[in-house]
Amino acid sequence: MKSIIMSALLSAALVSSCATTSEMPLAKNAVRLDTNASGLLFTSAAGAITMKKAAETTLSRGYTHFRLDQAQTASGSQFVAMNTHTSGYGTANVYGNSVYGNYSGSSFSTPMYAPTRQIGVTVIMFHADEAGAKGAFDAADVLAN
């Protein structure tokens, strides 16, 4: 029974694990990134996923460096499944053409939750020769690491 519960928990964790990042342009050199991650596999990687997306966005828009501003984080949990176990006992007696029986059973359910994490950040992008690039993240280095 323990292995059944563990496999159900693992299945729920895998099915409910994902990470998505949305991008909203704010200015020619600024975007807002919002990353939503759920499940054990992705909540711990939400920061790295956001950094990678910031670097990719910077390079795709023709810039080389970026800074992060107005960062916000939140974490919580979401319901992903219900694990239910049922057991019972039944008897039946036959008298002529009739069957009489009774059943006694019980069940219990355990809700399963997956952790969640949200990260929101404004990415301000610079060209290598701009003053704001000094001390900023190098997008190519972020992607290389």
Beta strands, then each sheet from edge to edge (+ up, - down):
strand 1: 18-27
strand 2: 30-38
strand 3: 65-95
strand 4: 98-126
strand 5: 137-138
sheet 1: 1+ 2- 4+ 3- 5+
end
